[in-house]
Amino acid sequence: MCLSKKFVAVQRVNKMPEKIDWDKMAVERMHSAPQPPKGMIRLSGPLEHDNIVNGDGLRAVVWTQGCPNHCKECQNPETWDYQGGFLVSTKEICERLSQFKGQAGLTFCGGEPFVQPEACKEIADWVRKNLSWNVWSFSGFTYEQIKKAGGPQWEFLKSLDAMIDGPFIIGLKDLSLRYRGSKNQRLLHLEYGTGKILKIE
Ligand code: SF4
């Protein structure tokens, strides 16, 4: 091998892998998720009420279907499949939620609510206006990734009062945290209408 060829070969062997842009990949996962037909939402289970573990006070819970994050040791892997669960109209969800009495608010759990942002926002806006409930959501994406995604994802976030953000990371598991499973996750209190972070827990 001549010197120049040898040099090129050494360069190839030592070439550092390109830096992975995790945020860009997360935004792509949000943007490429298949959407339910307009006016519909895909759920993974029935609506809940009087729930006390997914936010402050008694809460109704909407369990969405479909998650691209695939966290190791996720407790709900059956909610990952975009074609799983069942489709239901957002109007029917609102009607059913209005029958739950004495609730402080609504929480979106998953699955990943931010891959169905338009349907979730429609429900969030309706319960705020008609039931005067506050609205929370869980997400395996971070606040920053959702802001970067913009569009319907950011519009849904702006309709929330609080969110728990970030993926579940088994190595950071901590069951003593309020509403969270791992230390990287944050409870963000948000300013409704702007998405501004008011407080971080
Ligand atoms: S974001 Fe939630 S539902 Fe999705 S894989 Fe992670 S823990 Fe499971």
py3Dmol code that shows the C-alpha trace and the ligand (Angstrom):
import py3Dmol

protein = """\
ATOM      1  CA  MET A   1       0.000   0.000   0.000  1.00  0.00           C
ATOM      2  CA  CYS A   2       1.401   3.410  -0.925  1.00  0.00           C
ATOM      3  CA  LEU A   3       1.602   6.050   1.798  1.00  0.00           C
ATOM      4  CA  SER A   4      -1.345   8.103   0.638  1.00  0.00           C
ATOM      5  CA  LYS A   5      -3.665   5.070   0.499  1.00  0.00           C
ATOM      6  CA  LYS A   6      -2.538   4.003   3.975  1.00  0.00           C
ATOM      7  CA  PHE A   7      -3.282   7.505   5.307  1.00  0.00           C
ATOM      8  CA  VAL A   8      -6.791   7.427   3.841  1.00  0.00           C
ATOM      9  CA  ALA A   9      -7.370   3.990   5.385  1.00  0.00           C
ATOM     10  CA  VAL A  10      -6.265   5.218   8.845  1.00  0.00           C
ATOM     11  CA  GLN A  11      -8.518   8.228   8.450  1.00  0.00           C
ATOM     12  CA  ARG A  12     -11.481   5.941   7.673  1.00  0.00           C
ATOM     13  CA  VAL A  13     -10.830   3.748  10.712  1.00  0.00           C
ATOM     14  CA  ASN A  14     -10.474   6.759  13.045  1.00  0.00           C
ATOM     15  CA  LYS A  15     -13.407   8.709  11.655  1.00  0.00           C
ATOM     16  CA  MET A  16     -15.617   9.805  14.550  1.00  0.00           C
ATOM     17  CA  PRO A  17     -19.295   8.964  14.181  1.00  0.00           C
ATOM     18  CA  GLU A  18     -21.395  12.013  13.355  1.00  0.00           C
ATOM     19  CA  LYS A  19     -23.078  13.583  16.375  1.00  0.00           C
ATOM     20  CA  ILE A  20     -26.608  12.262  16.759  1.00  0.00           C
ATOM     21  CA  ASP A  21     -29.219  15.006  16.826  1.00  0.00           C
ATOM     22  CA  TRP A  22     -31.708  13.452  19.286  1.00  0.00           C
ATOM     23  CA  ASP A  23     -34.022  16.476  19.220  1.00  0.00           C
ATOM     24  CA  LYS A  24     -34.253  16.398  15.436  1.00  0.00           C
ATOM     25  CA  MET A  25     -35.060  12.687  15.540  1.00  0.00           C
ATOM     26  CA  ALA A  26     -37.772  13.321  18.159  1.00  0.00           C
ATOM     27  CA  VAL A  27     -39.325  16.047  15.996  1.00  0.00           C
ATOM     28  CA  GLU A  28     -39.315  13.668  13.024  1.00  0.00           C
ATOM     29  CA  ARG A  29     -41.080  11.026  15.119  1.00  0.00           C
ATOM     30  CA  MET A  30     -43.768  13.549  16.025  1.00  0.00           C
ATOM     31  CA  HIS A  31     -44.207  14.797  12.467  1.00  0.00           C
ATOM     32  CA  SER A  32     -44.296  11.364  10.831  1.00  0.00           C
ATOM     33  CA  ALA A  33     -46.937   9.826  13.103  1.00  0.00           C
ATOM     34  CA  PRO A  34     -50.096   8.777  11.216  1.00  0.00           C
ATOM     35  CA  GLN A  35     -53.047  10.949  12.197  1.00  0.00           C
ATOM     36  CA  PRO A  36     -56.570   9.740  12.978  1.00  0.00           C
ATOM     37  CA  PRO A  37     -59.325  10.984  10.640  1.00  0.00           C
ATOM     38  CA  LYS A  38     -60.448  14.541  11.416  1.00  0.00           C
ATOM     39  CA  GLY A  39     -62.741  14.682  14.447  1.00  0.00           C
ATOM     40  CA  MET A  40     -61.513  11.295  15.718  1.00  0.00           C
ATOM     41  CA  ILE A  41     -58.964  10.163  18.291  1.00  0.00           C
ATOM     42  CA  ARG A  42     -57.325   6.758  18.751  1.00  0.00           C
ATOM     43  CA  LEU A  43     -57.510   5.544  22.339  1.00  0.00           C
ATOM     44  CA  SER A  44     -55.918   2.615  24.124  1.00  0.00           C
ATOM     45  CA  GLY A  45     -58.537   2.192  26.838  1.00  0.00           C
ATOM     46  CA  PRO A  46     -61.773   3.511  28.324  1.00  0.00           C
ATOM     47  CA  LEU A  47     -62.013   6.958  29.887  1.00  0.00           C
ATOM     48  CA  GLU A  48     -61.285   7.112  33.596  1.00  0.00           C
ATOM     49  CA  HIS A  49     -62.528   9.386  36.340  1.00  0.00           C
ATOM     50  CA  ASP A  50     -61.671   9.990  40.009  1.00  0.00           C
ATOM     51  CA  ASN A  51     -58.044   9.205  39.178  1.00  0.00           C
ATOM     52  CA  ILE A  52     -55.615  10.576  41.819  1.00  0.00           C
ATOM     53  CA  VAL A  53     -52.242   9.423  40.456  1.00  0.00           C
ATOM     54  CA  ASN A  54     -51.980  11.386  37.196  1.00  0.00           C
ATOM     55  CA  GLY A  55     -52.184  14.967  38.426  1.00  0.00           C
ATOM     56  CA  ASP A  56     -53.576  17.164  41.188  1.00  0.00           C
ATOM     57  CA  GLY A  57     -57.063  16.473  42.530  1.00  0.00           C
ATOM     58  CA  LEU A  58     -59.644  14.083  41.157  1.00  0.00           C
ATOM     59  CA  ARG A  59     -59.055  13.720  37.447  1.00  0.00           C
ATOM     60  CA  ALA A  60     -60.554  12.291  34.326  1.00  0.00           C
ATOM     61  CA  VAL A  61     -57.990  10.498  32.138  1.00  0.00           C
ATOM     62  CA  VAL A  62     -57.870  10.020  28.361  1.00  0.00           C
ATOM     63  CA  TRP A  63     -55.577   7.114  27.431  1.00  0.00           C
ATOM     64  CA  THR A  64     -54.246   7.695  23.912  1.00  0.00           C
ATOM     65  CA  GLN A  65     -52.956   4.970  21.594  1.00  0.00           C
ATOM     66  CA  GLY A  66     -49.666   5.078  19.633  1.00  0.00           C
ATOM     67  CA  CYS A  67     -46.169   5.850  20.882  1.00  0.00           C
ATOM     68  CA  PRO A  68     -42.932   6.036  18.886  1.00  0.00           C
ATOM     69  CA  ASN A  69     -40.642   6.405  21.919  1.00  0.00           C
ATOM     70  CA  HIS A  70     -40.384   2.753  22.975  1.00  0.00           C
ATOM     71  CA  CYS A  71     -38.802   3.390  26.381  1.00  0.00           C
ATOM     72  CA  LYS A  72     -37.121   0.338  27.883  1.00  0.00           C
ATOM     73  CA  GLU A  73     -39.442  -1.309  30.452  1.00  0.00           C
ATOM     74  CA  CYS A  74     -42.387   0.919  29.514  1.00  0.00           C
ATOM     75  CA  GLN A  75     -45.387  -0.191  31.573  1.00  0.00           C
ATOM     76  CA  ASN A  76     -47.796   0.105  28.619  1.00  0.00           C
ATOM     77  CA  PRO A  77     -46.095  -1.352  25.509  1.00  0.00           C
ATOM     78  CA  GLU A  78     -49.494  -2.407  24.162  1.00  0.00           C
ATOM     79  CA  THR A  79     -50.131   1.319  23.573  1.00  0.00           C
ATOM     80  CA  TRP A  80     -47.241   1.699  21.065  1.00  0.00           C
ATOM     81  CA  ASP A  81     -48.971   0.386  17.935  1.00  0.00           C
ATOM     82  CA  TYR A  82     -50.422   3.223  15.824  1.00  0.00           C
ATOM     83  CA  GLN A  83     -53.081   0.841  14.514  1.00  0.00           C
ATOM     84  CA  GLY A  84     -53.964  -0.606  17.919  1.00  0.00           C
ATOM     85  CA  GLY A  85     -56.677   0.489  20.316  1.00  0.00           C
ATOM     86  CA  PHE A  86     -59.858   1.946  18.843  1.00  0.00           C
ATOM     87  CA  LEU A  87     -61.063   5.087  17.107  1.00  0.00           C
ATOM     88  CA  VAL A  88     -63.740   7.253  18.671  1.00  0.00           C
ATOM     89  CA  SER A  89     -65.056  10.698  17.830  1.00  0.00           C
ATOM     90  CA  THR A  90     -63.782  13.623  19.887  1.00  0.00           C
ATOM     91  CA  LYS A  91     -67.393  14.769  20.221  1.00  0.00           C
ATOM     92  CA  GLU A  92     -68.328  11.513  21.936  1.00  0.00           C
ATOM     93  CA  ILE A  93     -65.322  11.830  24.274  1.00  0.00           C
ATOM     94  CA  CYS A  94     -66.453  15.338  25.280  1.00  0.00           C
ATOM     95  CA  GLU A  95     -70.006  14.148  25.888  1.00  0.00           C
ATOM     96  CA  ARG A  96     -68.783  11.305  28.101  1.00  0.00           C
ATOM     97  CA  LEU A  97     -66.384  13.549  30.019  1.00  0.00           C
ATOM     98  CA  SER A  98     -69.228  15.963  30.770  1.00  0.00           C
ATOM     99  CA  GLN A  99     -70.980  13.136  32.658  1.00  0.00           C
ATOM    100  CA  PHE A 100     -68.116  12.876  35.182  1.00  0.00           C
ATOM    101  CA  LYS A 101     -68.935  15.026  38.203  1.00  0.00           C
ATOM    102  CA  GLY A 102     -66.563  16.528  40.762  1.00  0.00           C
ATOM    103  CA  GLN A 103     -63.411  16.366  38.657  1.00  0.00           C
ATOM    104  CA  ALA A 104     -60.677  19.008  39.004  1.00  0.00           C
ATOM    105  CA  GLY A 105     -59.298  18.370  35.568  1.00  0.00           C
ATOM    106  CA  LEU A 106     -58.359  16.128  32.688  1.00  0.00           C
ATOM    107  CA  THR A 107     -55.046  14.376  32.059  1.00  0.00           C
ATOM    108  CA  PHE A 108     -53.874  12.898  28.753  1.00  0.00           C
ATOM    109  CA  CYS A 109     -51.804   9.738  29.230  1.00  0.00           C
ATOM    110  CA  GLY A 110     -50.437   7.318  26.703  1.00  0.00           C
ATOM    111  CA  GLY A 111     -49.297   6.069  24.518  1.00  0.00           C
ATOM    112  CA  GLU A 112     -48.015   9.443  23.430  1.00  0.00           C
ATOM    113  CA  PRO A 113     -50.610  12.247  23.364  1.00  0.00           C
ATOM    114  CA  PHE A 114     -48.359  14.522  21.291  1.00  0.00           C
ATOM    115  CA  VAL A 115     -48.613  12.290  18.219  1.00  0.00           C
ATOM    116  CA  GLN A 116     -52.348  13.121  18.061  1.00  0.00           C
ATOM    117  CA  PRO A 117     -52.065  16.805  18.922  1.00  0.00           C
ATOM    118  CA  GLU A 118     -55.062  18.161  17.020  1.00  0.00           C
ATOM    119  CA  ALA A 119     -57.527  15.704  18.529  1.00  0.00           C
ATOM    120  CA  CYS A 120     -56.087  16.192  22.020  1.00  0.00           C
ATOM    121  CA  LYS A 121     -56.214  19.982  21.719  1.00  0.00           C
ATOM    122  CA  GLU A 122     -59.815  19.877  20.579  1.00  0.00           C
ATOM    123  CA  ILE A 123     -60.779  17.903  23.696  1.00  0.00           C
ATOM    124  CA  ALA A 124     -58.581  20.063  25.961  1.00  0.00           C
ATOM    125  CA  ASP A 125     -60.184  23.280  24.682  1.00  0.00           C
ATOM    126  CA  TRP A 126     -63.677  21.839  25.064  1.00  0.00           C
ATOM    127  CA  VAL A 127     -63.300  20.733  28.697  1.00  0.00           C
ATOM    128  CA  ARG A 128     -61.694  24.043  29.646  1.00  0.00           C
ATOM    129  CA  LYS A 129     -64.496  26.040  28.062  1.00  0.00           C
ATOM    130  CA  ASN A 130     -67.461  23.879  29.022  1.00  0.00           C
ATOM    131  CA  LEU A 131     -66.422  22.177  32.279  1.00  0.00           C
ATOM    132  CA  SER A 132     -63.859  24.726  33.606  1.00  0.00           C
ATOM    133  CA  TRP A 133     -61.340  21.918  34.160  1.00  0.00           C
ATOM    134  CA  ASN A 134     -57.569  22.356  34.099  1.00  0.00           C
ATOM    135  CA  VAL A 135     -55.692  20.156  31.627  1.00  0.00           C
ATOM    136  CA  TRP A 136     -52.460  18.194  32.048  1.00  0.00           C
ATOM    137  CA  SER A 137     -50.607  15.861  29.701  1.00  0.00           C
ATOM    138  CA  PHE A 138     -47.824  13.341  29.901  1.00  0.00           C
ATOM    139  CA  SER A 139     -45.290  13.130  27.081  1.00  0.00           C
ATOM    140  CA  GLY A 140     -42.239  11.016  26.304  1.00  0.00           C
ATOM    141  CA  PHE A 141     -40.927  14.048  24.398  1.00  0.00           C
ATOM    142  CA  THR A 142     -39.352  16.991  26.181  1.00  0.00           C
ATOM    143  CA  TYR A 143     -40.833  20.479  26.336  1.00  0.00           C
ATOM    144  CA  GLU A 144     -37.946  21.713  24.168  1.00  0.00           C
ATOM    145  CA  GLN A 145     -38.560  19.040  21.518  1.00  0.00           C
ATOM    146  CA  ILE A 146     -42.255  19.915  21.378  1.00  0.00           C
ATOM    147  CA  LYS A 147     -41.421  23.606  21.012  1.00  0.00           C
ATOM    148  CA  LYS A 148     -39.036  22.726  18.201  1.00  0.00           C
ATOM    149  CA  ALA A 149     -41.727  20.617  16.508  1.00  0.00           C
ATOM    150  CA  GLY A 150     -43.986  23.703  16.460  1.00  0.00           C
ATOM    151  CA  GLY A 151     -47.303  23.408  14.599  1.00  0.00           C
ATOM    152  CA  PRO A 152     -50.092  21.340  16.182  1.00  0.00           C
ATOM    153  CA  GLN A 153     -47.753  19.902  18.832  1.00  0.00           C
ATOM    154  CA  TRP A 154     -46.904  23.355  20.184  1.00  0.00           C
ATOM    155  CA  GLU A 155     -50.555  24.457  19.902  1.00  0.00           C
ATOM    156  CA  PHE A 156     -51.606  21.487  22.043  1.00  0.00           C
ATOM    157  CA  LEU A 157     -48.926  22.293  24.617  1.00  0.00           C
ATOM    158  CA  LYS A 158     -50.189  25.892  24.815  1.00  0.00           C
ATOM    159  CA  SER A 159     -53.629  24.563  25.782  1.00  0.00           C
ATOM    160  CA  LEU A 160     -52.207  22.854  28.918  1.00  0.00           C
ATOM    161  CA  ASP A 161     -51.793  23.941  32.536  1.00  0.00           C
ATOM    162  CA  ALA A 162     -49.104  21.373  33.265  1.00  0.00           C
ATOM    163  CA  MET A 163     -47.159  18.546  31.659  1.00  0.00           C
ATOM    164  CA  ILE A 164     -44.827  15.766  32.714  1.00  0.00           C
ATOM    165  CA  ASP A 165     -42.166  15.622  30.041  1.00  0.00           C
ATOM    166  CA  GLY A 166     -39.411  13.283  28.909  1.00  0.00           C
ATOM    167  CA  PRO A 167     -39.069   9.544  28.324  1.00  0.00           C
ATOM    168  CA  PHE A 168     -39.075   6.961  31.102  1.00  0.00           C
ATOM    169  CA  ILE A 169     -35.442   5.971  31.694  1.00  0.00           C
ATOM    170  CA  ILE A 170     -35.107   2.752  33.661  1.00  0.00           C
ATOM    171  CA  GLY A 171     -31.625   3.667  34.968  1.00  0.00           C
ATOM    172  CA  LEU A 172     -33.098   6.825  36.526  1.00  0.00           C
ATOM    173  CA  LYS A 173     -36.198   5.142  37.961  1.00  0.00           C
ATOM    174  CA  ASP A 174     -37.439   6.809  41.160  1.00  0.00           C
ATOM    175  CA  LEU A 175     -40.911   5.995  42.431  1.00  0.00           C
ATOM    176  CA  SER A 176     -40.765   8.650  45.163  1.00  0.00           C
ATOM    177  CA  LEU A 177     -41.310  11.444  42.603  1.00  0.00           C
ATOM    178  CA  ARG A 178     -44.761  12.979  42.290  1.00  0.00           C
ATOM    179  CA  TYR A 179     -46.510  11.666  39.149  1.00  0.00           C
ATOM    180  CA  ARG A 180     -43.171  10.676  37.543  1.00  0.00           C
ATOM    181  CA  GLY A 181     -41.313   7.408  37.057  1.00  0.00           C
ATOM    182  CA  SER A 182     -37.729   8.565  36.464  1.00  0.00           C
ATOM    183  CA  LYS A 183     -35.541  11.455  37.606  1.00  0.00           C
ATOM    184  CA  ASN A 184     -35.105  12.991  34.133  1.00  0.00           C
ATOM    185  CA  GLN A 185     -38.852  13.670  33.892  1.00  0.00           C
ATOM    186  CA  ARG A 186     -40.101  17.086  34.947  1.00  0.00           C
ATOM    187  CA  LEU A 187     -43.442  18.349  36.170  1.00  0.00           C
ATOM    188  CA  LEU A 188     -43.798  21.649  34.323  1.00  0.00           C
ATOM    189  CA  HIS A 189     -46.451  24.137  35.344  1.00  0.00           C
ATOM    190  CA  LEU A 190     -47.370  26.139  32.247  1.00  0.00           C
ATOM    191  CA  GLU A 191     -49.047  29.411  31.455  1.00  0.00           C
ATOM    192  CA  TYR A 192     -52.209  28.580  29.563  1.00  0.00           C
ATOM    193  CA  GLY A 193     -52.258  30.199  26.113  1.00  0.00           C
ATOM    194  CA  THR A 194     -48.515  30.882  25.812  1.00  0.00           C
ATOM    195  CA  GLY A 195     -46.840  27.622  26.890  1.00  0.00           C
ATOM    196  CA  LYS A 196     -44.446  29.591  29.080  1.00  0.00           C
ATOM    197  CA  ILE A 197     -42.940  27.532  31.942  1.00  0.00           C
ATOM    198  CA  LEU A 198     -44.049  29.006  35.275  1.00  0.00           C
ATOM    199  CA  LYS A 199     -42.525  26.447  37.622  1.00  0.00           C
ATOM    200  CA  ILE A 200     -40.495  23.235  37.370  1.00  0.00           C
ATOM    201  CA  GLU A 201     -40.757  20.343  39.858  1.00  0.00           C
TER     202      GLU A 201
END
"""
ligand_1 = """\
8
SF4
S -43.318 7.534 26.235
Fe -44.604 6.507 27.763
S -45.909 5.080 26.579
Fe -44.234 5.713 25.259
S -42.705 4.107 25.521
Fe -42.173 5.753 26.953
S -43.163 5.185 28.872
Fe -44.112 3.950 27.252
"""
view = py3Dmol.view(width=600, height=400)
view.addModel(protein, "pdb")
view.setStyle({"model": 0}, {"cartoon": {"style": "trace"}})
view.addModel(ligand_1, "xyz")
view.setStyle({"model": 1}, {"stick": {}})
view.zoomTo()
view.show()
